[in-house]
Amino acid sequence: MREYYTITELTREFAISTRTIRFYEDEGLIQPIRRGRTRLFRQSDRQLLRMILRGKRLGLAISDIREIVQMHKLPSGEAGQLRTTVRRVGERRREFEQKRRDIDDLMAELDQIEEACLTRMAELGIAPGP
């Protein structure tokens, strides 16, 4: 296992931009070592970056990710982090389930509107267009 990673190595590994990494650094989520203008990322920074990106894929806000990262640093460590993550995932799941129901309702309404339009067009002898 390597001691340090450069920003370029992490951008390649995670397929993200240097700007993304700098954003997470500006947000205080990761704190690389600086040697002059060079940022050196420890293994722990690399793991935090992996965790941050996982949170983003789950749709978590930066504030939620920050809470999880801070939990990781507390004495409760992994247990607290896992509980928080499970809670946040459940919240996101409920949000997505509601969005799915909303989309299903909208699709049903669109079907009704389309059906009504096609019926009226048939009554008027209008051929459906492209």
N, C-alpha and C positions, 0 to 999 in steps of 0.2 A: 504494500500500500504506500502510495506517495505521500510526502509531507505537504507539498504545496501544488496548487493548480493555478494557471494563469486565466485571465478572463477569456482569452481566445479559446483555450481548451474547454472551458465550461460552456461557452456559446456553441461550440461544435457538438459537444456531448449531449446537450439538452435542446439543440436546434432552436436557440433563442438569440436575440440580439444583445450586443453589449449595452445598449440603452436599457433593455429590460433588467439586466443585472444591476446597472447603476441605479435604476429606479428602486429596486428592492434594497439596495444599499442606502439610498437617500431616505427610505421609509424606516430604516433602522432594523430591517429584518435580517440582514447579513452584515458582517463587519470584517472585511478582509484586512490583512496586514498590509501596510503601505511601506514600500521601499522606494523612496523618491516618488516618481509618478506611476510606478508599477504597483498594481494590486496583486497580492498573493492570497489565494484562498486556501484555507485549511480543509482537511477532510470534513470537519464539522460544518464548515460553510457550504461545502458541496452537498452534504446531507440536508441542511436547512433549505438549500435551493431546490432540491428534489421535493421536499415537503411543501414548499411554497407553490411550486408548479402543480403538484397534485391537488392542492387546495384550489388553485385557479381552475383546473380542469373540472373540479366539482362545482364550480360556480360560486365559491366563497368570496366574500369581500375581503379587501386588504385588512380591515379591522378584525375580521374573524381569523384570518391567517395569523395576524400579529398575536392574537390571544393564544392560539395554539402553539406558536413558536415560544411565547413567554412561558407557557405551561411546561414546555419541554425543558426550560432552564430552571424551573422550580424543583424543590426537593421531591414533590409528588411525581415529577418527571414523566416518564412514559405513561404511567397509570392515569394521571390527570390529563395528559394530552390525548390519550385514547378516549377517555370519557367525553372530553370536549369535542373531539372529532366525531364521535358517534352522535352526539347531540346535534351538531351542526349538519351532519349528513342527513339526519332525520328531518331537520327543518327544511333543508333544500329539497328533499324528496317530497315533502308535503306541498311545497311551493310548485314543483314540477307537476305533481298529480293534479293540483288545481288548474294549472295552465293547460294540461291535457284535457280536463273536463271543459274548460272554456273553449278550447279549439274544437272539440267535438261538437259543442253547442253551436259555434259559429259555422262549422261545416254543414250541420243540419239546416241552419237558416239559409245558407247559400243554396243548398239543394232545393229548398222550398221556393226560393225566389226564382231559381233557374227553371224549375218545373212550371211555376206560374207564368213565366215569360214564354216558355215554349208552348204552353197550352194556348195562351192568348195569340201568339204568332200563328198557330195552326188555325185558330178561329178566324183570323184575318187573312189567311191564305199567304202568309209571309214565309218564305223558305229560310230555314236557319242558315246563317252565314258562317264564315270561317271563325 
